[in-house]
Amino acid sequence: MKISIFGLGYVGCVGIGCLSKQGHHMVGVDVSDVKVDLINQGKPTIVEKDIDQLISEGHQAGRIRATHDYMDAVTNTDISFLCVGTPSSDNGHLDLTYILQTAHQIGQALKEKNGFHIVVIRSTVFPGTNAKMTEIIEQESGKKHDVDFAVVSNPEFLREGTAVQDYLNPPLTVLGSSCPKAIEVMRSLYQDLTDAPIEVVEIGVAEMIKYVNNSYHALKVVFANEVGNICKQLGIDSHEVMRIFCMDKQLNISPYYFRPGFAYGGSCLPKDLKGLKTLAHDLYLETPVLNAIEHSNELHILQVIRQIEHLENHRAVQGLPKMRIGVLGLSFKAGTDDMRNSPIVNVIESLHGKGYDVRIYDKNVSLSRLIGRNKSVIASKLPHLNEMLQEDLTAVTDWADCIIIANKDDAFRQARIAIGTPIIDLVRIKELEGQEGYNGLCW
Ligand SMILES: NC(=O)c1ccc[n+]([C@@H]2O[C@H](COP(=O)([O-])OP(=O)(O)OC[C@H]3O[C@@H](n4cnc5c(N)ncnc54)[C@H](O)[C@@H]3O)[C@@H](O)[C@H]2O)c1
């Protein structure tokens, strides 16, 4: 294929080298004279393992050239990859100047071009940028998206230092576009390049993923360093601790816990996090990331109460009486009666304190069977549990004006909740999603 690449920095230069290796004819575009000249001399614009050879071979084979002329680049290629910089602005926002500039340039060039053109956003951009680019290109070119041209979000995952290796062996390829034809072209392009899975997702997901990836990577570094500092002070080998940590592929290095849902709770997570923080504190160590975890969890619990208050304010305006609230699930997860540090207990306690009438159903929780710490949790936080707890699911669902679903008991999937009744789902019950009144806590 004939492919143009806008931006000849790390991402663009590696892209030109790797795609030309696949036999594609590449045209690089940059505003920098130096970078355009380097590519036209068969030299890379960056220092990276293997890139010299790729650029030199592609140049010698007549498959790589560079230009300042974006009209030339767009009108003589089928696809344009956008790899221009998207730096942070002074106030921490993303500076989209360069990428939006390329949208204007591509739009102007497409006005002069016959034939379908695909614009691929490789740069890291905020959600909504794909739509903004599409709008600019339509305005400039007078052409119609998904008919004359298409925009595809295709984030780049390479790391500097191993950029060529990463480009050729990505963990996965992510594509987001409203145009199936463009997706098929991109799919065939990547199928030749790598065996990695190709995930076609909504545009917003494709735009968001790079931010989530990199923020998580930053979190991993800081987490390991905080653990390292504590271990060092205790004379424990931190590398050995993290090696063992990484060996647990069921809970640690795994998708487990990585689902947006409700706050964590239970008898172990809150207690042991507190323990580690206390250890650090006693060693006079600052561990701001570990310290922030509990606060974030508390805010997440508050979010449920805010959503209830929001609904209540609407009802008050309509002159309706205070909501009756039904809670499905009381233990911190389905299949247990453990209520120690169950965050829903805090929500119920707060709602009760605010004067809401609350009824609860949880098949695993029975007052008569409560013993030990469970009993004292309830005695201190929910002394009125007796009056709230119902034996029958429908005694809650038929009665309540608003339902909170707090754990994934199978029975809740078939719960009969009147259409339009507000549901605040803390655990994502798929069967209820889409029902009028349904509201996922953070999805
Ligand atoms: N560097 C990485 O490791 C990496 C990895 C993945 C994603 N990304 C993302 O990819 C994008 C590019 O990153 P980079 O490190 O390659 O940036 P870079 O700064 O090295 O290169 C960007 C290039 O774009 C050029 N440019 C600016 N405006 C232009 C225009 N209108 N036309 C043509 N060229 C223009 C600049 O002159 C520069 O050479 C960023 O959004 C970045 O966040 C970077």
Ligand as a Chemical Component Dictionary entry (heavy atoms), coordinates in Angstrom:
data_LIG
# 
_chem_comp.id                   LIG 
_chem_comp.type                 NON-POLYMER 
_chem_comp.pdbx_formal_charge   0 
_chem_comp.three_letter_code    LIG 
# 
loop_
_chem_comp_atom.comp_id 
_chem_comp_atom.atom_id 
_chem_comp_atom.alt_atom_id 
_chem_comp_atom.type_symbol 
_chem_comp_atom.charge 
_chem_comp_atom.model_Cartn_x 
_chem_comp_atom.model_Cartn_y 
_chem_comp_atom.model_Cartn_z 
_chem_comp_atom.pdbx_ordinal 
LIG N1  N1  N 0  7.368 8.370  22.190 1  
LIG C1  C1  C 0  6.712 7.311  22.583 2  
LIG O1  O1  O 0  7.258 6.393  23.197 3  
LIG C2  C2  C 0  5.262 7.171  22.267 4  
LIG C3  C3  C 0  4.644 5.915  22.369 5  
LIG C4  C4  C 0  3.292 5.793  22.041 6  
LIG C5  C5  C 0  2.565 6.915  21.685 7  
LIG N2  N2  N 1  3.181 8.129  21.638 8  
LIG C6  C6  C 0  2.362 9.270  21.208 9  
LIG O2  O2  O 0  2.600 9.445  19.816 10 
LIG C7  C7  C 0  2.622 10.829 19.488 11 
LIG C8  C8  C 0  3.949 11.204 18.882 12 
LIG O3  O3  O 0  4.976 10.968 19.843 13 
LIG P1  P1  P 0  6.515 11.116 19.474 14 
LIG O4  O4  O 0  7.269 10.762 20.694 15 
LIG O5  O5  O -1 6.791 10.383 18.220 16 
LIG O6  O6  O 0  6.593 12.705 19.216 17 
LIG P2  P2  P 0  7.843 13.546 18.671 18 
LIG O7  O7  O 0  7.791 14.856 19.347 19 
LIG O8  O8  O 0  9.105 12.735 18.749 20 
LIG O9  O9  O 0  7.502 13.741 17.127 21 
LIG C9  C9  C 0  6.423 14.489 16.668 22 
LIG C10 C10 C 0  6.776 15.043 15.320 23 
LIG O10 O10 O 0  5.630 15.676 14.754 24 
LIG C11 C11 C 0  6.109 16.747 13.951 25 
LIG N3  N3  N 0  4.986 17.630 13.594 26 
LIG C12 C12 C 0  4.332 18.538 14.339 27 
LIG N4  N4  N 0  3.355 19.130 13.621 28 
LIG C13 C13 C 0  3.374 18.577 12.399 29 
LIG C14 C14 C 0  2.594 18.744 11.204 30 
LIG N5  N5  N 0  1.583 19.593 11.155 31 
LIG N6  N6  N 0  2.906 18.003 10.132 32 
LIG C15 C15 C 0  3.912 17.115 10.166 33 
LIG N7  N7  N 0  4.686 16.903 11.278 34 
LIG C16 C16 C 0  4.419 17.630 12.368 35 
LIG C17 C17 C 0  7.195 17.363 14.796 36 
LIG O11 O11 O 0  8.069 18.197 14.058 37 
LIG C18 C18 C 0  7.879 16.090 15.321 38 
LIG O12 O12 O 0  8.937 15.695 14.487 39 
LIG C19 C19 C 0  2.288 11.560 20.792 40 
LIG O13 O13 O 0  0.904 11.745 20.857 41 
LIG C20 C20 C 0  2.732 10.588 21.856 42 
LIG O14 O14 O 0  2.042 10.783 23.071 43 
LIG C21 C21 C 0  4.500 8.269  21.901 44 
# 
loop_
_chem_comp_bond.comp_id 
_chem_comp_bond.atom_id_1 
_chem_comp_bond.atom_id_2 
_chem_comp_bond.value_order 
_chem_comp_bond.pdbx_ordinal 
LIG N1  C1  SING 1  
LIG C1  O1  DOUB 2  
LIG C1  C2  SING 3  
LIG C2  C3  SING 4  
LIG C2  C21 DOUB 5  
LIG C3  C4  DOUB 6  
LIG C4  C5  SING 7  
LIG C5  N2  DOUB 8  
LIG N2  C6  SING 9  
LIG N2  C21 SING 10 
LIG C6  O2  SING 11 
LIG C6  C20 SING 12 
LIG O2  C7  SING 13 
LIG C7  C8  SING 14 
LIG C7  C19 SING 15 
LIG C8  O3  SING 16 
LIG O3  P1  SING 17 
LIG P1  O4  DOUB 18 
LIG P1  O5  SING 19 
LIG P1  O6  SING 20 
LIG O6  P2  SING 21 
LIG P2  O7  DOUB 22 
LIG P2  O8  SING 23 
LIG P2  O9  SING 24 
LIG O9  C9  SING 25 
LIG C9  C10 SING 26 
LIG C10 O10 SING 27 
LIG C10 C18 SING 28 
LIG O10 C11 SING 29 
LIG C11 N3  SING 30 
LIG C11 C17 SING 31 
LIG N3  C12 SING 32 
LIG N3  C16 SING 33 
LIG C12 N4  DOUB 34 
LIG N4  C13 SING 35 
LIG C13 C14 SING 36 
LIG C13 C16 DOUB 37 
LIG C14 N5  SING 38 
LIG C14 N6  DOUB 39 
LIG N6  C15 SING 40 
LIG C15 N7  DOUB 41 
LIG N7  C16 SING 42 
LIG C17 O11 SING 43 
LIG C17 C18 SING 44 
LIG C18 O12 SING 45 
LIG C19 O13 SING 46 
LIG C19 C20 SING 47 
LIG C20 O14 SING 48 
# 
